[in-house]
């Protein structure tokens, strides 16, 4: 017998360590060559680590969420039979082949951390339908056994894993079990007895969610925020947007409010370049940028990412809309590159239809301003003689109060307000 120790590979670009975001194996598992053992995330990319040999997993050198240095042992695999070069029973060390990055730093983890492909020998076992049983299939307090990917999928689908029978070793719940549970549909009324839920699940903050947490903590701990909320009448803007969408050419995207806001911000920044900047508080320097690189905060299955519309000052309305759509799709699919997810100089954040009446957005460090879009609502507005139904929207925007005074913040938003309420001015000013 031989034992192979697999080391953390060098993922390139000078990266010295990576965070382990998922194991696809456990001690005792049999793996084949090229089966995916784990997924790791660096500041540059998320990659998968394949097995260079066939054998049995005997040891795992880290837990999910741990940071592992390049060259550190991470897996030991016992291989069957002697080794003609090393001699039977001898331990050999290999470094996993350098993986090619498949996702940008902020790509959704579930797109990367996939289960190892099962070979035909396992297929026969996996194809056996999982019988649906009603009522809790395990004793109260017994924790369901499942991988992080299965748990994430269950949470997204609103499934209580305690109700899902597991067909894997030791009752482990597999993706196939989730599929069978969903196919069976909801339980008959009254079939599941209600009982107190005393379970407590600890969810480790790893991968993209950890990076979001770190960045938010940095922004709130170092930047004294001032938030300014202003109401905007977007009735004329919505009429223009609807008219342009009806008459648009087939090769042009459907317009949302974001391209108009981008164009308005470009105009407003010409008068106030201090808003389009980074504040290096360590060096005590504010860097004002000529190019307006607008970050668009986008929600994905894995968390918040910020793709960047570069050089918005050089784009027209339709070009801005096309780029916003392209970047949003890349972010959702997890194919956005590192360059597309960095380098913004000012950010827009929007929760779409769930935008709420007002929000307090967190500045995207080291920027000095973020503009938040709230939902559009029809409200009665007094025109001096009567109340009229108008489409109203709030902008909730935050500024770094160390370098942006409240007066300047208000002037910036009032300029955007004037442009959005009289949208023709956006194109005249441009």
Secondary structure in CASP SS format (residue, H / E / C, confidence):
PFRMAT SS
TARGET T0000
AUTHOR 0000-0000-0000
METHOD secondary structure of the structure
MODEL  1
X C 1.00
X E 1.00
X E 1.00
X E 1.00
X E 1.00
X E 1.00
X E 1.00
X C 1.00
X C 1.00
X C 1.00
X C 1.00
X C 1.00
X C 1.00
X C 1.00
X C 1.00
X C 1.00
X E 1.00
X E 1.00
X E 1.00
X E 1.00
X E 1.00
X E 1.00
X E 1.00
X C 1.00
X C 1.00
X C 1.00
X C 1.00
X C 1.00
X C 1.00
X E 1.00
X E 1.00
X C 1.00
X C 1.00
X C 1.00
X C 1.00
X E 1.00
X E 1.00
X E 1.00
X E 1.00
X E 1.00
X E 1.00
X C 1.00
X C 1.00
X C 1.00
X E 1.00
X E 1.00
X E 1.00
X E 1.00
X E 1.00
X E 1.00
X C 1.00
X C 1.00
X C 1.00
X C 1.00
X E 1.00
X E 1.00
X E 1.00
X E 1.00
X E 1.00
X E 1.00
X C 1.00
X C 1.00
X C 1.00
X C 1.00
X C 1.00
X C 1.00
X E 1.00
X E 1.00
X E 1.00
X C 1.00
X C 1.00
X C 1.00
X E 1.00
X E 1.00
X E 1.00
X E 1.00
X E 1.00
X E 1.00
X E 1.00
X C 1.00
X C 1.00
X C 1.00
X C 1.00
X C 1.00
X C 1.00
X C 1.00
X C 1.00
X C 1.00
X C 1.00
X C 1.00
X E 1.00
X E 1.00
X E 1.00
X E 1.00
X E 1.00
X C 1.00
X C 1.00
X C 1.00
X C 1.00
X C 1.00
X C 1.00
X C 1.00
X E 1.00
X E 1.00
X C 1.00
X C 1.00
X C 1.00
X C 1.00
X H 1.00
X H 1.00
X H 1.00
X C 1.00
X C 1.00
X C 1.00
X C 1.00
X C 1.00
X C 1.00
X C 1.00
X C 1.00
X H 1.00
X H 1.00
X H 1.00
X H 1.00
X H 1.00
X H 1.00
X H 1.00
X C 1.00
X C 1.00
X C 1.00
X C 1.00
X C 1.00
X C 1.00
X C 1.00
X C 1.00
X C 1.00
X C 1.00
X C 1.00
X C 1.00
X C 1.00
X C 1.00
X C 1.00
X C 1.00
X C 1.00
X C 1.00
X C 1.00
X E 1.00
X C 1.00
X H 1.00
X H 1.00
X H 1.00
X H 1.00
X H 1.00
X H 1.00
X H 1.00
X H 1.00
X H 1.00
X H 1.00
X C 1.00
X C 1.00
X C 1.00
X H 1.00
X H 1.00
X H 1.00
X C 1.00
X C 1.00
X C 1.00
X C 1.00
X C 1.00
X H 1.00
X H 1.00
X H 1.00
X C 1.00
X E 1.00
X C 1.00
X H 1.00
X H 1.00
X H 1.00
X H 1.00
X H 1.00
X H 1.00
X H 1.00
X H 1.00
X H 1.00
X H 1.00
X C 1.00
X C 1.00
X C 1.00
X C 1.00
X C 1.00
X C 1.00
X C 1.00
X C 1.00
X C 1.00
X C 1.00
X C 1.00
X C 1.00
X C 1.00
X C 1.00
X C 1.00
X C 1.00
X C 1.00
X C 1.00
X C 1.00
X C 1.00
X C 1.00
X C 1.00
X H 1.00
X H 1.00
X H 1.00
X H 1.00
X H 1.00
X H 1.00
X H 1.00
X H 1.00
X H 1.00
X H 1.00
X H 1.00
X H 1.00
X H 1.00
X H 1.00
X H 1.00
X H 1.00
X C 1.00
X C 1.00
X E 1.00
X E 1.00
X E 1.00
X E 1.00
X E 1.00
X E 1.00
X E 1.00
X E 1.00
X E 1.00
X C 1.00
X H 1.00
X H 1.00
X H 1.00
X H 1.00
X H 1.00
X H 1.00
X H 1.00
X H 1.00
X H 1.00
X H 1.00
X H 1.00
X H 1.00
X H 1.00
X C 1.00
X C 1.00
X C 1.00
X C 1.00
X C 1.00
X C 1.00
X C 1.00
X C 1.00
X C 1.00
X H 1.00
X H 1.00
X H 1.00
X H 1.00
X H 1.00
X H 1.00
X H 1.00
X H 1.00
X H 1.00
X H 1.00
X H 1.00
X H 1.00
X H 1.00
X H 1.00
X H 1.00
X C 1.00
X H 1.00
X H 1.00
X H 1.00
X C 1.00
X E 1.00
X E 1.00
X E 1.00
X E 1.00
X C 1.00
X C 1.00
X C 1.00
X C 1.00
X E 1.00
X E 1.00
X E 1.00
X E 1.00
X C 1.00
X C 1.00
X C 1.00
X C 1.00
X C 1.00
X E 1.00
X E 1.00
X E 1.00
X E 1.00
X E 1.00
X E 1.00
X C 1.00
X C 1.00
X C 1.00
X C 1.00
X E 1.00
X E 1.00
X E 1.00
X E 1.00
X E 1.00
X E 1.00
X C 1.00
X C 1.00
X H 1.00
X H 1.00
X H 1.00
X C 1.00
X C 1.00
X H 1.00
X H 1.00
X H 1.00
X H 1.00
X H 1.00
X H 1.00
X H 1.00
X H 1.00
X H 1.00
X H 1.00
X H 1.00
X H 1.00
X H 1.00
X H 1.00
X H 1.00
X H 1.00
X H 1.00
X C 1.00
X C 1.00
X C 1.00
X C 1.00
X C 1.00
X H 1.00
X H 1.00
X H 1.00
X C 1.00
X C 1.00
X C 1.00
X C 1.00
X E 1.00
X E 1.00
X E 1.00
X E 1.00
X E 1.00
X C 1.00
X H 1.00
X H 1.00
X H 1.00
X C 1.00
X C 1.00
X C 1.00
X C 1.00
X C 1.00
X C 1.00
X C 1.00
X C 1.00
X C 1.00
X C 1.00
X C 1.00
X C 1.00
X E 1.00
X C 1.00
X E 1.00
X E 1.00
X E 1.00
X E 1.00
X E 1.00
X E 1.00
X E 1.00
X E 1.00
X E 1.00
X E 1.00
X E 1.00
X E 1.00
X E 1.00
X E 1.00
X C 1.00
X C 1.00
X C 1.00
X C 1.00
X E 1.00
X E 1.00
X E 1.00
X E 1.00
X E 1.00
X E 1.00
X E 1.00
X E 1.00
X E 1.00
X E 1.00
X E 1.00
X E 1.00
X E 1.00
X E 1.00
X C 1.00
X C 1.00
X C 1.00
X C 1.00
X C 1.00
X H 1.00
X H 1.00
X H 1.00
X H 1.00
X H 1.00
X H 1.00
X H 1.00
X H 1.00
X H 1.00
X H 1.00
X H 1.00
X H 1.00
X H 1.00
X H 1.00
X H 1.00
X H 1.00
X C 1.00
X C 1.00
X H 1.00
X H 1.00
X H 1.00
X H 1.00
X H 1.00
X H 1.00
X C 1.00
END
